[in-house]
Amino acid sequence: MKRLLTSAIAAIVVTCATALSAAPLKLQPANPQPSGLKPGLSVRYAYPHDVKTLVDASSALKINSERGRPLSGLDYRDTNEGDPTLTSKRAEHVVAAITGYVHFDKPGIHNIDFLTNDGLRARIGGQVVGHFDGRQTCDTTIMSEVEVPSAGWYDLDILYFQRYGTACLHMRMGPAGKRVSWMANKAFGY
């Protein structure tokens, strides 16, 4: 028993040390840097009978999707039940494929997280920086530490779904060691 407990404690210490010493995710700037972008983000919607996972969401987009009114950014506060999700036509059973660019003003190490209701897989500069595969009220994803090598535009690709009830989607960012804050709509383009 003592040996088992000692082994378990050692495994926990190694896991924590590995997680704490993990290097930030290095983002790749868009190449070439885009010009003449419109403000906001492009979005395609699918309206499946039901959606419970990111796999369901991805499948729904492959079966049938339609272009939606562009998003102004990623600051969509928690809705009231029955209000449309993002810029879609429906409140529930909504899948969104969101694409475009996000602009980082300064290079360095930053923390990024998202508030989402329900599922989300967010990629920026080739790295998954936000992930939640399931249902939740408007709540945060696990924070990602990223390295932004240079100021400029970075590719953004988000798969999002909303199943029942209310919906939200926000992106927050801040320099390492500081508080994260909402990303302004002007930081997004497509």
N, C-alpha and C positions, 0 to 999 in steps of 0.2 A: 504494500500500500504506500509506504514511504517513497519507494522508488518511482511509482506511478505519479505521485503528487509532485516529486522533484522534476520528473520529465515533463509534466504538464506545465509547470511554472517556467521551465527552461524554454519550452516551445512558445509560450506567450511572450516572454522577454525577447526572443529572436524575432517573432512576428512584429511586435511593437517597434523594435529597433529598425527593422527593415522598412516599415511604413514611415517612420519618422525621418529616415535618411534617404527616402526615395527622391530622386531628382524631379524637378518640375517638368511637366509636359512641354516640350518645345514646339511652339506653333510655327508654321511656315507661312510667310506673307504671300499674298496672291502674286503670281508671276505670269504675265506682266501685271503691274498695278493698274486697276481699271480707272477710266476717266469718264466723265459725263454721266455719272450714276443718277438715277432718280432716288428721291428720299424714300425710305421704308424698306420693305422686304416683299418678295414675290411669294405667293402661296397657291397651292393646289389643294382642293378638298375632295374627300371621299365621304360617303354617307352610308356605311354598312349597317346591316340589320343589328349587329352587336359588335363590340370591340372590347377585348379584355387585356390584350398584350400588344407589345410592339410588333410581334410577328403578325398578329391579326391586322394591325394598322398598315403595315407594309403590303400585305396581301390585298387589302381593300384598295389601296392606291393603284396597284397593278391591274385590278379588275376594271375599275371605272373611277376616273377623277375629272375634276373640272377646275379651271382657273377661277380663283376668287379675287375679290377686291384686295389690292395690296395692303399689307399691315403697315401701320405707321412706325412701328419699331417692336420692341419686346417689353411693353409695359401695359399688359392687359389685366386689370384688377379683377378680383373675384366678382363674378356676376351674381345676379339674383336668379333663382330657379326660373327657367323658361326664357331667359335672355339668350340671344344668339352667342355662340362660341366664336371668339375672335371676330373675323369679318364674314363668317359663314352664314348659311341660310337657316341653320338649325341650332338648337340648344344642346341636344344629346346625340350620341353616336356619331361623333365628328372626328375625322382624321385629317391632319394637315401636314403637307410637305412644304416646309418653309425654306427658301433659299435666298441668297444674296451675299452681302459683305458686312463686316463690322469693322469700324475704324478704331485703332488704338492710337492715342495721341503720344504716348511715351513708351519706350522700350523698358524692359525690366521684368521682375517677378511679380505676378499678380494672382489674386484669388478670384475665382469665378464660381458662382452658383446660380441656380434657377429656382423660382417658385413655380410649381406646376400642379394642375389638377386636370388630368390624371397622368398618363404616361408621357415620357420624353426621352429622346436620344438626341443630344446636341453635339455637333462637331464644329470646331473652329480651327482653321489652319491645319486640317488633317488629323486632329486629335479629338477623341471623345472627351468633352469637358462637362457634360451633364447627362445623367442617366437615372431614370426611374421606370420600372416596368411593372405597372399595376395601377391600382386605384388608390387615390388619397385625396383628402381635402387640400385646399391650397397650402402647400407646404414645400420646404426646401429639398433640393437634391443634396448629395454629398458635395462639399466644396472641393474644387480642383485647383491645384497650384500650377500655374502656367508660366512659361518663359516667353515673353514677347521680344524677339530679337531686334526689331526695328519698328518705328512708328509707321503706320500705314494701314492699308486695307487687307483683311484676312477673309478667306472664304468661310461662309456660314451655311450649314446644312442641318435642319432640325426635322425630326419626325416626332409628331405630337398627336395624342389622342385624348378625347374627352368622352366618357361613357354616360354617367348619370349625374343629375343635380347641377351644381354650379361649375364654372370653369375659370381658370386663371393661367397666365403665362407671363413671367417676368425674368429678366436677366439682371444680375447684379455683379459688380466687379470692384476691386480695390487693390491698391499696392499691398504686397506681402506685409503682414504685421499691422495693417490698418483695417478699419471697418469697410465692408463692401457697401456700395450704394447703387441705386438704380442706374442702368445705362440709359442715357438720354436718347430720344428718338433720332436725333441728328447724327448719331453714331452708326446708323444703318443705311445701306443703299443697295440698289439692285439694278 
